[in-house]
Amino acid sequence: MTNRVHRGDLPADVDFGASVAIDTETLGLNPLRDRLCVVQLSDGKGDAHVVQILRDGPPPENLIRLLANPDVLKIFHFARFDLAVLERYLGVMTTPVYCTKIASKLTRTYTDRHGLKDLTRELLGVDLSKQQQSSDWAAETLSDAQVAYAASDVLHLHALKAKLDAMLARENRTELARACFEFLPTRARLDLAGWPETDIFAHT
């Protein structure tokens, strides 16, 4: 397993194939206030690429091209937040997408625990450390612990997708999940436009 750190952008020759697991690290949880600092990616085969987004640097064109590529599925956990952050700071709406949190909520209705740590423990037998979750991701040099944490958030998403896909099919909810995933860019744009907590479909 290799974790590669890149400053500013992905190398042009990185190829993730038909699907890529993606996560982001920011200075906080408000996409309008807290800037994007790190984007981590994995092809699900054990390696991760951790890209530091430079505040005053040029746009990460290789990364942006990948995010916009309609032929590459992007796998997230809580895609709603990541899509909003990526649109806000990189100017690209990421598509097509798959969200393991949504898939979990549609299948694991026997629990209210849908965090990544809960999913990997139950479905994969992997116990993730969250010690670096609150961390200064804008630091010029990331610590080894930060890099390892960032990588761990994407290394298992492909395996989780495979498990959740089987559960969605078993419960006849594959099409429902697909419709939810297709709506995610609109949900992210609603967050950015000022409706983060409002259910515009509700009667009141």
Residue pairs with C-beta under 8 A, 6 or more apart in sequence:
1 46
1 47
1 48
1 155
2 46
2 47
2 48
3 47
3 48
3 49
3 50
3 147
3 148
3 150
3 151
4 47
4 48
4 49
4 50
5 50
5 51
5 52
5 142
5 147
6 49
6 50
6 51
6 52
7 51
7 52
7 54
8 51
8 52
8 53
8 54
8 57
8 58
8 60
9 51
9 60
9 61
9 62
9 63
10 41
10 49
10 51
10 60
10 62
10 63
10 66
11 62
12 62
14 49
14 62
16 41
16 42
16 43
16 66
16 72
17 43
17 72
18 71
18 72
18 73
19 43
19 44
19 72
19 73
19 74
19 75
19 98
19 158
19 161
20 41
20 42
20 43
20 66
20 72
20 73
20 74
20 75
21 41
21 42
21 43
21 44
21 74
21 75
21 76
21 154
21 155
21 157
21 158
22 39
22 40
22 41
22 67
22 74
22 75
22 76
22 82
22 94
22 154
23 39
23 40
23 76
23 77
23 82
23 150
23 153
23 154
24 36
24 38
24 39
24 40
24 81
24 82
24 85
24 86
25 36
25 37
25 38
25 39
25 40
25 135
25 137
25 150
26 34
26 35
26 36
26 37
26 85
26 137
27 34
27 35
27 37
27 137
27 138
28 34
29 81
31 81
31 84
31 85
31 88
31 191
31 192
32 88
32 192
35 53
35 55
35 89
35 138
36 53
36 85
36 86
36 88
36 89
36 90
37 52
37 53
37 137
37 138
38 50
38 51
38 52
38 53
38 137
38 142
38 150
39 50
39 51
39 53
39 60
39 63
39 86
40 48
40 49
40 50
40 51
40 150
40 151
40 153
40 154
41 48
41 49
41 51
41 66
41 154
42 48
42 49
42 151
42 154
42 155
42 157
42 158
43 158
44 155
44 157
44 158
44 159
46 155
48 150
48 151
48 154
48 155
50 142
50 147
50 150
50 151
51 60
51 63
52 142
53 60
53 89
53 90
55 138
59 90
59 91
60 90
63 90
64 90
64 91
64 92
66 72
67 74
67 86
67 90
67 92
67 94
68 92
68 93
68 94
68 95
70 95
70 96
73 96
73 97
73 98
74 94
74 95
74 96
74 97
74 98
75 97
75 98
75 99
75 100
75 157
75 158
75 161
76 82
76 83
76 97
76 98
76 99
76 100
76 157
77 99
77 100
77 101
77 116
77 119
77 153
77 157
77 160
78 99
78 101
79 94
79 97
79 98
79 99
79 101
79 102
79 181
79 184
79 188
80 99
80 184
80 187
80 188
80 191
81 188
81 191
82 94
83 93
83 94
83 97
83 184
83 185
83 188
84 188
84 189
84 191
84 192
86 92
86 93
86 94
87 93
87 94
87 188
87 189
87 192
88 192
93 185
93 188
93 189
94 185
95 185
96 181
96 182
97 181
97 184
97 185
98 161
98 181
99 180
99 181
99 184
100 116
100 119
100 157
100 160
100 161
100 164
101 114
101 116
102 177
102 180
102 181
102 184
103 161
103 164
103 165
103 167
103 168
103 177
104 114
104 119
104 164
105 114
106 168
106 171
106 173
106 176
106 177
106 180
107 164
107 167
107 168
107 170
107 171
107 173
108 114
108 122
108 167
111 118
116 128
116 153
117 127
117 128
117 130
119 160
120 126
120 127
120 128
120 156
120 160
121 127
121 128
123 159
123 160
123 163
123 164
124 156
124 159
124 160
124 163
126 156
128 152
128 153
128 156
129 149
129 152
130 149
131 145
131 149
132 143
132 145
132 146
132 148
132 149
132 150
133 149
135 146
135 149
137 146
139 146
142 150
165 174
168 174
168 177
190 196
190 200
